[in-house]
Amino acid sequence: MGRVSAPVAPERDPGLQPERTRLAWRRTTLSGTVAAVLAARTALHGGPSAPRILACALCCALWLGLLLVAHARIRTLTAPGHPPALTPRHATAATLCTVALAVSASALMF
């Protein structure tokens, strides 16, 4: 009697996941850019005041922080070989920048 072998699952293409993750980082930075631009527009609309300029500067600084973290991750994902996992420090920085940018931009609306 012949041996029946178990069906072999096709191998996952490891090149697709880093590409999707890179695109997700690009979308995140685009969203952050839109929030920062709208925050700056709102701060300067109707005459700038000191608190509005301060909130706008904070939004821009947070946007730059998010951009730096995203760029570092995108560069890691495009490097040859298996990309390492996102470090907790970078994940925390990206999360804090995103949330703080959203809160700062929302504060300018009121």
Backbone hydrogen bonds in HBPLUS format (Angstrom, degrees):
<---DONOR---> <-ACCEPTOR-->    atom                        ^
c    i                          cat <-CA-CA->   ^        H-A-AA   ^      H-
h    n   atom  resd res      DA  || num        DHA   H-A  angle D-A-AA Bond
n    s   type  num  typ     dist DA aas  dist angle  dist       angle   num
A0016-LEU N   A0013-ASP O   3.35 MM   3  6.09 166.2  2.37 121.1 123.8     1
A0020-ARG N   A0016-LEU O   2.96 MM   4  6.26 158.7  2.00 155.6 161.1     2
A0021-THR N   A0017-GLN O   2.93 MM   4  6.12 160.8  1.96 155.4 161.1     3
A0022-ARG N   A0018-PRO O   2.83 MM   4  5.98 153.9  1.90 143.6 150.9     4
A0023-LEU N   A0019-GLU O   3.01 MM   4  6.25 156.8  2.06 146.4 152.2     5
A0024-ALA N   A0020-ARG O   2.94 MM   4  6.20 147.3  2.05 142.3 151.7     6
A0025-TRP N   A0021-THR O   2.97 MM   4  6.29 152.4  2.05 149.1 155.9     7
A0026-ARG N   A0022-ARG O   3.04 MM   4  6.35 151.2  2.12 143.8 151.9     8
A0027-ARG N   A0023-LEU O   2.94 MM   4  6.27 155.4  2.00 147.8 153.9     9
A0028-THR N   A0024-ALA O   2.97 MM   4  6.19 154.0  2.03 145.6 152.9    10
A0029-THR N   A0025-TRP O   2.97 MM   4  6.25 158.7  2.02 149.8 154.7    11
A0030-LEU N   A0026-ARG O   2.94 MM   4  6.16 149.9  2.03 144.8 153.7    12
A0031-SER N   A0027-ARG O   2.93 MM   4  6.18 157.5  1.98 148.8 154.2    13
A0032-GLY N   A0028-THR O   2.95 MM   4  6.20 157.9  2.00 147.6 154.0    14
A0033-THR N   A0029-THR O   2.88 MM   4  6.04 148.3  1.98 142.1 150.7    15
A0034-VAL N   A0030-LEU O   2.99 MM   4  6.28 158.4  2.04 149.4 154.5    16
A0035-ALA N   A0031-SER O   3.00 MM   4  6.27 161.4  2.03 149.6 154.6    17
A0036-ALA N   A0032-GLY O   2.92 MM   4  6.12 157.8  1.97 146.3 152.4    18
A0037-VAL N   A0033-THR O   2.90 MM   4  6.09 161.2  1.94 152.3 157.4    19
A0038-LEU N   A0034-VAL O   2.93 MM   4  6.08 164.6  1.95 151.6 156.1    20
A0039-ALA N   A0035-ALA O   2.90 MM   4  6.02 149.3  1.99 141.9 150.9    21
A0040-ALA N   A0036-ALA O   2.95 MM   4  6.18 156.8  2.01 145.9 151.6    22
A0041-ARG N   A0037-VAL O   2.90 MM   4  6.12 158.5  1.94 148.8 155.3    23
A0042-THR N   A0038-LEU O   2.90 MM   4  6.03 159.6  1.94 146.2 151.6    24
A0043-ALA N   A0039-ALA O   2.89 MM   4  6.06 154.3  1.96 145.8 153.3    25
A0044-LEU N   A0040-ALA O   3.08 MM   4  6.25 148.7  2.18 145.4 152.4    26
A0045-HIS N   A0041-ARG O   2.99 MM   4  6.00 122.5  2.33 139.1 153.6    27
A0053-ILE N   A0049-SER O   2.91 MM   4  6.12 161.5  1.94 160.9 166.5    28
A0054-LEU N   A0050-ALA O   2.95 MM   4  6.11 157.5  2.00 150.9 157.3    29
A0055-ALA N   A0051-PRO O   2.92 MM   4  6.14 158.2  1.97 145.7 151.3    30
A0056-CYS N   A0052-ARG O   2.88 MM   4  6.06 153.0  1.95 145.0 153.0    31
A0057-ALA N   A0053-ILE O   2.86 MM   4  6.08 155.6  1.92 146.9 153.4    32
A0058-LEU N   A0054-LEU O   2.92 MM   4  6.17 151.7  2.00 145.1 153.2    33
A0059-CYS N   A0055-ALA O   2.93 MM   4  6.18 155.5  1.99 144.9 151.3    34
A0060-CYS N   A0056-CYS O   2.95 MM   4  6.25 157.4  2.00 149.0 155.0    35
A0061-ALA N   A0057-ALA O   2.93 MM   4  6.15 157.1  1.98 147.3 153.5    36
A0062-LEU N   A0058-LEU O   2.90 MM   4  6.12 162.0  1.94 153.0 157.9    37
A0063-TRP N   A0059-CYS O   2.88 MM   4  6.03 152.6  1.96 145.2 153.3    38
A0064-LEU N   A0060-CYS O   2.94 MM   4  6.19 155.3  2.00 146.0 152.2    39
A0065-GLY N   A0061-ALA O   2.99 MM   4  6.29 152.4  2.07 144.9 152.5    40
A0066-LEU N   A0062-LEU O   2.95 MM   4  6.22 160.2  1.99 150.2 155.0    41
A0067-LEU N   A0063-TRP O   2.87 MM   4  6.10 155.5  1.93 147.6 155.1    42
A0068-LEU N   A0064-LEU O   2.93 MM   4  6.16 154.7  1.99 148.2 154.0    43
A0069-VAL N   A0065-GLY O   3.10 MM   4  6.37 165.6  2.13 152.5 155.4    44
A0070-ALA N   A0066-LEU O   2.92 MM   4  6.04 166.8  1.94 152.8 157.1    45
A0071-HIS N   A0067-LEU O   2.86 MM   4  5.91 159.4  1.90 147.0 153.1    46
A0072-ALA N   A0068-LEU O   3.04 MM   4  6.18 159.3  2.08 145.6 151.1    47
A0073-ARG N   A0069-VAL O   3.04 MM   4  6.29 155.5  2.10 147.0 153.8    48
A0074-ILE N   A0070-ALA O   2.84 MM   4  6.05 161.2  1.88 153.9 159.3    49
A0075-ARG N   A0071-HIS O   2.92 MM   4  6.05 160.2  1.96 147.9 153.4    50
A0076-THR N   A0072-ALA O   3.04 MM   4  6.25 148.3  2.14 139.2 147.7    51
A0077-LEU N   A0073-ARG O   2.90 MM   4  6.17 154.8  1.96 150.0 156.7    52
A0078-THR N   A0074-ILE O   3.05 MM   4  6.26 138.6  2.23 145.2 155.4    53
A0079-ALA N   A0076-THR O   3.32 MM   3  5.34 154.5  2.39 100.0 107.4    54
A0091-ALA N   A0087-THR O   2.97 MM   4  6.23 161.7  2.00 157.0 163.0    55
A0092-THR N   A0088-PRO O   2.88 MM   4  5.96 158.8  1.93 145.4 150.9    56
A0093-ALA N   A0089-ARG O   2.99 MM   4  6.16 157.9  2.04 143.2 149.7    57
A0094-ALA N   A0090-HIS O   2.91 MM   4  6.08 163.1  1.94 149.5 153.8    58
A0095-THR N   A0091-ALA O   2.99 MM   4  6.13 160.1  2.03 146.0 151.7    59
A0096-LEU N   A0092-THR O   2.87 MM   4  6.01 168.6  1.88 153.7 157.1    60
A0097-CYS N   A0093-ALA O   2.93 MM   4  6.03 161.9  1.96 148.4 153.8    61
A0098-THR N   A0094-ALA O   3.01 MM   4  6.11 159.7  2.05 144.9 150.6    62
A0099-VAL N   A0095-THR O   2.95 MM   4  6.13 172.2  1.96 156.9 158.9    63
A0100-ALA N   A0096-LEU O   2.86 MM   4  5.81 163.5  1.89 147.6 153.2    64
A0101-LEU N   A0097-CYS O   2.88 MM   4  5.83 150.1  1.97 139.7 148.1    65
A0102-ALA N   A0098-THR O   3.05 MM   4  6.25 157.3  2.11 144.5 150.3    66
A0103-VAL N   A0099-VAL O   2.93 MM   4  6.21 158.6  1.97 152.1 158.1    67
A0104-SER N   A0100-ALA O   2.86 MM   4  5.96 162.6  1.89 147.6 152.7    68
A0105-ALA N   A0101-LEU O   2.92 MM   4  5.99 162.9  1.95 147.8 152.8    69
A0106-SER N   A0102-ALA O   2.97 MM   4  6.05 150.1  2.06 139.8 148.2    70
A0107-ALA N   A0103-VAL O   2.90 MM   4  6.08 149.2  1.99 145.0 153.4    71
A0108-LEU N   A0104-SER O   3.26 MM   4  6.54 138.4  2.44 140.4 149.8    72
A0109-MET N   A0106-SER O   2.99 MM   3  5.31 144.2  2.12 104.8 115.4    73
A0110-PHE N   A0107-ALA O   3.35 MM   3  5.68 148.2  2.46 103.4 111.1    74
